[in-house]
Amino acid sequence: MVHLQSLNTIQSSLSIQSKRYKKLSFKPHTAKISSCLVSDVNPKPITATNSASVSLASKELMEAENNVMVGTYARAPVVLERGIGCKLYDVDGKEYLDMNAGIAVNALGHCDPGWVKAVVDQASTLTHVSNVYYSVPQVKLAQRLIECSFADRVFFSNSGTEANEAAIKFSRKYQRYAHPNSTNPPTEFISFFKGFHGRTAGSLALTSKQQYRAPFEPLMQGGGIFVEYGNVAEVAKLVKERSIAAVFVEPLQGEGGIHSATKEFLLGLRSVCDEAGALLVFDEVQCGLGRTGHLWTHEAYGVYPDIMTLAKPLAGGLPIGVALTTEKVSSAINPGDHGSTFAGSPMVCNAALTVLNKINTPTFLSDVAKKGNYLKELLANKMKGNAHVKEIRGRGLIVGIELDMPVAGLVDACRENGVLVLPAGEGDVVRLVPPLVISMEELEFGAEVISKCLEAL
């Protein structure tokens, strides 16, 4: 793994100044850990003993975590305590600009006043009742989602992977409904290389990255049919040869490295699915709800799915997942076919209504698009001529910087200098998914830190 090794040879600190921000200094980089929480092939666990720069209070907490938690996360050596807007603060009071938003979750930043009020008001009234009963916020949120999307029906869950599990079950049930006289209705699924649909068994079967799949194989039968992103001809061929219930695709791949679909690709998938009777499922768990400057990413292409899955930003940090469907799909689903104890709780739905209503305005969405363009311009100008930069890409406020080397060291250096970013792809892409409310000045600061850290490579 490549880190900022050249920083070890820098005797004097390199400093930059950004308006209204204190000086940043780049100290010798000695960390032997990985911040690639999602994309590292061989992440090293982070403990107090290999985190020399953290405080005693942080080390004690990290040691306690290491003694009680299952070791599924290679966490960065930061103990976060509070947040406001686009800023986070650790237990030692150090300030960070949050350019990952809890992996594209905190669309309104931290402690948005309207969101806090929605949560507190509902928590003091009614928090949870299960789906044995009706509740007002759940129905209101479902109505609102239908009003601003292609969908006729809504199913709530608690996460993105759960939303995709629902889409898998709905697709298979629909095919049974559509083929009432068949003993072998379509049950297989096509998805795409570099796609990510979740960690549970069904969703994982549709996710191509082998390091996620290998420890748990054999996975769900009918998954694992992968096609290169953008290759409609291969999808058409497989649909004719196999028994395909649905095609799952992200209109913009996030974890896979920030790859945008083309209109021709999505139109082609829609045509192939319609001809074969397969369903088209858009996974907008990461790219949906304003992230690209459109409420839903697929709206930019004028192509609409049979099912769309949502999750990350919708409840502003509380757990939620949604499968939005057409009436055609919903007509195949009966009571008892699927369910969840916690899904669609009054408190979570009330929070989600606040988030959705704030994002779904022309001004808010146009501002996201403008900020995204500005961020890409800033990065392109500051990184111009840097031999390590292969491409800067993305839509709205989901931006990727692809390098010709692993990005782990850059992620670490940015964090040391007060900017939190994420890896993506094969560990060679810096993923920027800040809160959608981030200011132009904060974007300038973030771009400056990232570019200065990159210069030290």
C-alpha positions as CSV (number, residue, x, y, z in Angstrom):
1,M,0.0,0.0,0.0
2,V,1.4,3.4,-1.0
3,H,1.3,6.1,1.6
4,L,2.7,9.7,1.5
5,Q,6.2,8.3,1.9
6,S,7.8,11.4,0.5
7,L,6.4,13.4,3.5
8,N,8.9,11.5,5.7
9,T,11.7,13.4,4.0
10,I,10.2,16.8,4.4
11,Q,12.0,18.6,7.1
12,S,10.0,21.8,7.2
13,S,6.2,21.8,7.3
14,L,4.4,22.8,4.2
15,S,1.6,25.3,5.0
16,I,-1.3,26.7,3.1
17,Q,-3.7,29.4,4.0
18,S,-7.4,29.4,3.2
19,K,-9.9,32.2,4.0
20,R,-11.4,32.0,7.5
21,Y,-9.5,28.8,8.2
22,K,-6.4,28.3,10.3
23,K,-3.1,27.3,8.7
24,L,-2.7,23.7,7.7
25,S,0.6,22.0,8.1
26,F,1.8,18.7,6.5
27,K,3.8,16.8,9.0
28,P,5.9,13.6,8.3
29,H,3.4,10.9,7.7
30,T,4.1,7.9,9.9
31,A,0.8,6.1,10.1
32,K,0.9,2.5,9.1
33,I,-2.9,2.0,8.9
34,S,-5.5,2.2,6.2
35,S,-8.4,4.6,6.0
36,C,-9.9,2.7,3.1
37,L,-12.9,1.5,5.1
38,V,-14.8,0.1,2.1
39,S,-12.4,-0.4,-0.8
40,D,-9.1,-1.8,0.6
41,V,-8.3,-5.3,-0.5
42,N,-6.3,-6.0,2.6
43,P,-7.3,-3.5,5.2
44,K,-5.3,-3.5,8.5
45,P,-7.2,-3.2,11.8
46,I,-6.6,0.1,13.5
47,T,-5.6,-0.1,17.2
48,A,-4.1,2.3,19.7
49,T,-0.7,0.8,19.2
50,N,-0.4,1.6,15.5
51,S,-1.9,5.1,15.8
52,A,0.9,7.3,17.0
53,S,-0.7,10.6,16.4
54,V,-3.9,10.2,18.4
55,S,-4.5,11.4,21.9
56,L,-4.7,9.3,25.0
57,A,-8.5,9.7,25.2
58,S,-8.8,8.5,21.7
59,K,-6.5,5.6,22.2
60,E,-8.4,4.4,25.2
61,L,-11.7,4.5,23.3
62,M,-10.1,2.6,20.4
63,E,-8.7,-0.1,22.7
64,A,-12.2,-0.4,24.3
65,E,-13.8,-0.8,20.9
66,N,-11.2,-3.4,19.9
67,N,-12.2,-5.5,23.0
68,V,-15.9,-5.5,22.4
69,M,-16.7,-5.2,18.7
70,V,-16.6,-7.8,16.0
71,G,-13.7,-6.8,13.8
72,T,-15.6,-5.9,10.6
73,Y,-14.3,-2.3,10.2
74,A,-10.8,-0.9,9.6
75,R,-11.7,2.4,11.2
76,A,-9.7,5.6,10.8
77,P,-8.0,6.7,14.0
78,V,-10.5,9.4,14.8
79,V,-13.1,9.5,17.6
80,L,-15.8,11.9,16.5
81,E,-17.8,13.6,19.2
82,R,-20.1,16.2,17.6
83,G,-21.0,17.9,14.3
84,I,-22.6,21.0,13.0
85,G,-23.3,21.8,9.4
86,C,-20.4,20.4,7.3
87,K,-18.0,20.4,10.3
88,L,-17.1,17.5,12.6
89,Y,-15.1,17.6,15.8
90,D,-13.2,14.8,17.6
91,V,-12.9,14.3,21.3
92,D,-9.8,16.5,21.4
93,G,-11.7,19.4,19.7
94,K,-10.0,19.1,16.3
95,E,-12.2,20.4,13.5
96,Y,-12.7,18.5,10.2
97,L,-14.5,19.4,7.0
98,D,-16.8,16.5,6.3
99,M,-16.5,15.6,2.6
100,N,-17.9,12.1,2.9
101,A,-21.2,12.9,4.8
102,G,-21.2,9.5,6.5
103,I,-20.8,7.8,3.1
104,A,-23.3,10.1,1.3
105,V,-25.9,10.0,4.1
106,N,-25.9,13.4,5.8
107,A,-27.3,15.4,2.9
108,L,-28.3,18.3,5.1
109,G,-25.1,18.2,7.1
110,H,-25.0,17.6,10.9
111,C,-27.7,18.9,13.3
112,D,-29.8,20.7,10.7
113,P,-32.3,22.7,12.8
114,G,-35.4,21.6,10.8
115,W,-34.3,17.9,10.9
116,V,-33.6,18.1,14.6
117,K,-37.0,19.6,15.3
118,A,-38.7,16.9,13.2
119,V,-36.9,14.1,15.2
120,V,-37.5,15.6,18.6
121,D,-41.1,16.5,17.9
122,Q,-41.9,13.0,16.7
123,A,-39.8,11.3,19.4
124,S,-41.8,13.1,22.0
125,T,-45.1,12.0,20.4
126,L,-44.7,8.5,18.9
127,T,-41.5,6.8,17.9
128,H,-42.4,3.2,16.9
129,V,-45.5,1.1,16.5
130,S,-44.4,-1.6,14.0
131,N,-46.3,-2.3,10.8
132,V,-49.1,-4.0,12.6
133,Y,-50.8,-0.6,12.7
134,Y,-51.1,2.5,10.6
135,S,-49.1,5.7,11.4
136,V,-49.5,9.2,9.9
137,P,-45.8,10.0,9.0
138,Q,-45.4,6.8,7.1
139,V,-48.3,7.4,4.9
140,K,-47.4,11.0,4.4
141,L,-43.9,10.1,3.3
142,A,-45.1,7.4,1.0
143,Q,-47.5,9.9,-0.6
144,R,-44.7,12.5,-1.0
145,L,-42.3,10.0,-2.6
146,I,-45.0,8.9,-5.1
147,E,-45.7,12.6,-5.9
148,C,-42.1,13.3,-6.9
149,S,-41.2,10.0,-8.7
150,F,-42.3,7.6,-11.3
151,A,-43.7,5.2,-8.7
152,D,-47.2,4.1,-7.7
153,R,-46.3,2.2,-4.6
154,V,-43.8,2.2,-1.7
155,F,-42.2,-0.4,0.5
156,F,-40.1,0.8,3.5
157,S,-37.1,-1.0,5.0
158,N,-34.2,0.1,7.1
159,S,-31.2,0.3,4.8
160,G,-30.0,0.2,1.2
161,T,-29.2,-3.5,1.2
162,E,-32.7,-4.3,2.7
163,A,-34.3,-2.2,-0.1
164,N,-32.4,-4.2,-2.7
165,E,-33.4,-7.5,-0.9
166,A,-37.0,-6.3,-1.3
167,A,-36.4,-5.6,-5.0
168,I,-35.0,-9.1,-5.5
169,K,-38.0,-10.7,-3.8
170,F,-40.5,-8.4,-5.6
171,S,-38.9,-9.2,-9.0
172,R,-39.1,-13.0,-8.5
173,K,-42.7,-12.7,-7.2
174,Y,-43.7,-10.6,-10.1
175,Q,-42.3,-13.2,-12.6
176,R,-44.4,-15.9,-10.9
177,Y,-47.4,-13.6,-11.2
178,A,-46.6,-12.8,-14.8
179,H,-46.1,-16.5,-15.7
180,P,-49.0,-18.2,-13.8
181,N,-48.8,-21.4,-15.8
182,S,-45.1,-21.8,-15.7
183,T,-43.3,-24.2,-13.4
184,N,-40.0,-22.3,-14.0
185,P,-40.6,-18.6,-14.1
186,P,-37.5,-16.4,-14.5
187,T,-35.4,-16.2,-11.3
188,E,-32.0,-14.9,-12.4
189,F,-30.5,-11.5,-12.2
190,I,-28.1,-9.5,-14.3
191,S,-25.9,-6.8,-12.6
192,F,-22.7,-5.1,-13.5
193,F,-19.0,-5.2,-12.7
194,K,-17.9,-2.5,-10.2
195,G,-21.5,-2.3,-9.0
196,F,-22.4,-2.4,-5.3
197,H,-25.8,-3.4,-4.0
198,G,-25.2,-4.3,-0.4
199,R,-23.8,-6.8,2.1
200,T,-26.7,-9.1,2.9
201,A,-26.9,-12.4,1.1
202,G,-29.1,-11.5,-1.8
203,S,-27.7,-8.1,-2.5
204,L,-24.1,-9.5,-2.2
205,A,-24.9,-12.0,-4.9
206,L,-25.5,-9.0,-7.2
207,T,-22.3,-7.3,-6.1
208,S,-19.2,-8.1,-8.2
209,K,-16.3,-7.4,-6.0
210,Q,-14.7,-10.7,-5.2
211,Q,-13.3,-9.8,-1.8
212,Y,-16.8,-9.1,-0.5
213,R,-18.2,-12.3,-2.1
214,A,-15.5,-15.0,-1.6
215,P,-15.8,-15.5,2.2
216,F,-19.5,-16.2,2.0
217,E,-19.9,-18.3,-1.1
218,P,-22.0,-20.0,-2.3
219,L,-24.3,-17.0,-2.5
220,M,-27.9,-16.8,-3.7
221,Q,-28.6,-18.9,-6.8
222,G,-29.5,-16.7,-9.8
223,G,-27.1,-13.9,-8.9
224,G,-23.5,-13.6,-10.1
225,I,-24.3,-12.8,-13.7
226,F,-22.1,-9.8,-14.3
227,V,-21.7,-7.6,-17.4
228,E,-19.4,-4.7,-18.1
229,Y,-21.1,-1.5,-17.2
230,G,-22.4,0.0,-20.4
231,N,-22.5,-3.2,-22.5
232,V,-26.2,-3.4,-23.6
233,A,-25.4,-6.0,-26.3
234,E,-24.1,-8.5,-23.8
235,V,-27.2,-7.9,-21.6
236,A,-29.5,-8.5,-24.6
237,K,-27.6,-11.7,-25.4
238,L,-27.9,-13.0,-21.8
239,V,-31.6,-12.1,-21.5
240,K,-32.2,-14.4,-24.5
241,E,-30.1,-17.2,-23.2
242,R,-30.9,-17.1,-19.5
243,S,-34.0,-16.9,-17.3
244,I,-33.7,-13.3,-16.3
245,A,-36.1,-11.9,-13.7
246,A,-34.6,-8.4,-13.5
247,V,-31.6,-6.3,-14.4
248,F,-30.1,-4.3,-11.5
249,V,-28.1,-1.2,-12.3
250,E,-26.8,2.0,-10.6
251,P,-27.3,5.0,-12.9
252,L,-24.1,6.2,-11.3
253,Q,-21.8,3.8,-9.6
254,G,-20.5,5.2,-6.3
255,E,-18.5,2.5,-4.5
256,G,-17.3,1.2,-7.9
257,G,-15.4,4.4,-8.6
258,I,-17.9,7.2,-9.7
259,H,-18.9,6.0,-13.1
260,S,-21.9,7.6,-14.8
261,A,-24.2,5.7,-17.1
262,T,-25.0,7.1,-20.6
263,K,-28.5,7.7,-21.8
264,E,-27.9,5.2,-24.6
265,F,-27.0,2.5,-22.0
266,L,-30.1,3.1,-19.8
267,L,-32.4,3.4,-22.8
268,G,-30.9,0.1,-24.2
269,L,-31.5,-1.7,-20.9
270,R,-35.1,-0.4,-20.8
271,S,-35.7,-1.7,-24.3
272,V,-34.1,-5.1,-23.6
273,C,-36.1,-5.6,-20.4
274,D,-39.4,-4.5,-22.0
275,E,-38.9,-6.9,-24.9
276,A,-38.0,-9.8,-22.6
277,G,-40.5,-9.1,-19.8
278,A,-37.7,-8.6,-17.3
279,L,-37.9,-5.8,-14.7
280,L,-35.4,-2.9,-14.7
281,V,-34.2,-2.0,-11.2
282,F,-32.4,1.3,-10.6
283,D,-30.3,1.3,-7.4
284,E,-30.1,4.9,-6.3
285,V,-29.1,4.2,-2.7
286,Q,-26.0,6.4,-3.0
287,C,-26.6,8.6,-6.1
288,G,-30.3,9.4,-5.5
289,L,-32.1,12.2,-3.7
290,G,-30.4,15.3,-5.1
291,R,-26.8,14.0,-5.0
292,T,-26.3,14.6,-8.7
293,G,-28.3,17.8,-9.0
294,H,-31.4,15.9,-10.0
295,L,-33.9,14.6,-7.4
296,W,-33.3,11.1,-8.9
297,T,-30.3,10.5,-11.1
298,H,-32.2,8.6,-13.8
299,E,-34.3,11.8,-14.4
300,A,-31.3,13.3,-16.2
301,Y,-31.6,10.5,-18.9
302,G,-35.4,10.4,-19.2
303,V,-35.4,6.6,-18.5
304,Y,-37.6,5.1,-15.8
305,P,-37.4,1.8,-13.9
306,D,-39.9,-0.7,-12.7
307,I,-38.3,-0.5,-9.2
308,M,-36.0,2.0,-7.6
309,T,-34.2,1.5,-4.4
310,L,-33.3,4.4,-2.0
311,A,-31.7,4.7,1.4
312,K,-28.7,6.7,2.5
313,P,-29.7,10.4,2.6
314,L,-33.4,10.1,2.9
315,A,-33.8,10.2,6.7
316,G,-30.8,12.5,7.2
317,G,-28.8,10.0,9.2
318,L,-31.5,7.7,10.6
319,P,-31.8,4.2,9.2
320,I,-34.2,3.9,6.2
321,G,-34.5,2.1,3.0
322,V,-37.2,2.3,0.3
323,A,-38.3,0.2,-2.7
324,L,-40.4,2.3,-5.0
325,T,-42.4,0.3,-7.6
326,T,-44.9,0.6,-10.4
327,E,-48.5,-0.6,-10.0
328,K,-47.5,-3.5,-12.3
329,V,-45.0,-4.8,-9.9
330,S,-47.0,-4.1,-6.8
331,S,-50.0,-6.0,-8.1
332,A,-48.0,-9.2,-7.7
333,I,-47.3,-8.6,-4.0
334,N,-49.7,-9.9,-1.3
335,P,-49.9,-9.5,2.5
336,G,-47.2,-11.6,4.2
337,D,-44.9,-11.7,1.1
338,H,-42.4,-9.4,2.8
339,G,-42.2,-7.3,5.9
340,S,-40.1,-5.5,8.6
341,T,-40.6,-4.8,12.3
342,F,-38.8,-1.4,12.3
343,A,-39.3,-0.1,8.8
344,G,-41.3,3.1,8.3
345,S,-41.4,4.1,11.9
346,P,-43.1,7.4,12.7
347,M,-39.8,9.1,13.9
348,V,-37.7,8.0,10.9
349,C,-40.5,8.9,8.4
350,N,-41.0,12.4,10.0
351,A,-37.3,13.0,9.7
352,A,-37.3,11.8,6.1
353,L,-40.2,14.1,5.2
354,T,-38.1,17.1,6.3
355,V,-35.1,16.0,4.3
356,L,-37.2,15.2,1.1
357,N,-39.1,18.5,1.3
358,K,-35.9,20.6,1.7
359,I,-34.0,18.9,-1.1
360,N,-36.9,18.7,-3.6
361,T,-37.0,22.3,-4.6
362,P,-35.6,23.7,-7.9
363,T,-33.3,26.2,-6.1
364,F,-31.7,23.5,-3.9
365,L,-31.2,21.1,-6.8
366,S,-29.7,23.7,-9.1
367,D,-27.4,24.8,-6.3
368,V,-26.1,21.2,-6.0
369,A,-25.4,21.1,-9.7
370,K,-23.6,24.4,-9.5
371,K,-21.5,23.3,-6.5
372,G,-20.6,20.1,-8.3
373,N,-19.4,21.9,-11.4
374,Y,-17.4,24.3,-9.2
375,L,-15.8,21.5,-7.3
376,K,-14.7,19.8,-10.5
377,E,-13.3,23.1,-11.8
378,L,-11.4,23.7,-8.6
379,L,-9.9,20.3,-8.6
380,A,-9.0,20.4,-12.3
381,N,-7.3,23.8,-11.9
382,K,-5.4,22.8,-8.8
383,M,-4.3,19.4,-10.0
384,K,-3.5,20.5,-13.5
385,G,-0.3,18.8,-14.6
386,N,-0.1,16.3,-11.7
387,A,1.1,13.1,-13.3
388,H,-0.8,11.0,-10.7
389,V,-4.2,12.2,-11.7
390,K,-5.9,10.1,-14.4
391,E,-9.4,11.6,-14.3
392,I,-11.7,13.8,-12.3
393,R,-15.3,12.8,-12.9
394,G,-18.8,12.7,-11.5
395,R,-22.2,14.6,-11.5
396,G,-23.3,17.1,-8.9
397,L,-21.8,16.5,-5.5
398,I,-20.6,12.9,-6.1
399,V,-17.1,13.4,-7.6
400,G,-14.2,11.0,-8.1
401,I,-10.5,11.7,-8.5
402,E,-8.8,8.6,-10.1
403,L,-5.1,8.3,-9.5
404,D,-2.5,5.9,-11.0
405,M,-1.8,4.6,-7.5
406,P,-3.6,3.7,-4.3
407,V,-5.3,6.6,-2.6
408,A,-4.9,5.4,1.0
409,G,-2.0,7.7,1.8
410,L,-3.9,10.7,0.4
411,V,-7.0,9.9,2.4
412,D,-4.8,9.7,5.5
413,A,-3.0,13.0,4.8
414,C,-6.3,14.8,4.1
415,R,-7.7,13.6,7.4
416,E,-4.5,14.7,9.3
417,N,-5.1,18.2,7.7
418,G,-8.7,18.4,8.6
419,V,-10.6,17.1,5.6
420,L,-12.4,13.8,5.5
421,V,-12.7,12.0,2.2
422,L,-13.3,8.4,1.1
423,P,-11.7,5.8,-1.2
424,A,-13.6,4.1,-4.0
425,G,-13.0,1.8,-7.0
426,E,-10.1,-0.5,-6.5
427,G,-8.6,1.8,-3.9
428,D,-7.4,4.2,-6.6
429,V,-10.3,6.7,-6.5
430,V,-10.8,9.5,-4.0
431,R,-14.6,9.8,-3.5
432,L,-16.1,13.2,-2.6
433,V,-19.7,13.1,-1.4
434,P,-20.0,16.1,1.0
435,P,-23.3,17.3,2.5
436,L,-25.4,18.9,-0.2
437,V,-25.5,22.1,1.9
438,I,-21.7,22.6,1.7
439,S,-20.7,26.2,0.9
440,M,-18.5,27.3,-2.0
441,E,-15.9,28.5,0.5
442,E,-15.9,25.1,2.1
443,L,-15.4,23.5,-1.3
444,E,-12.5,25.8,-1.9
445,F,-10.9,24.8,1.3
446,G,-11.4,21.1,0.7
447,A,-10.0,21.3,-2.8
448,E,-7.0,23.2,-1.6
449,V,-6.2,20.6,1.1
450,I,-6.7,17.7,-1.3
451,S,-4.5,19.2,-4.0
452,K,-1.7,20.2,-1.5
453,C,-1.7,16.7,0.0
454,L,-1.5,15.2,-3.5
455,E,1.4,17.4,-4.4
456,A,3.4,15.7,-1.6
457,L,3.0,12.3,-3.2
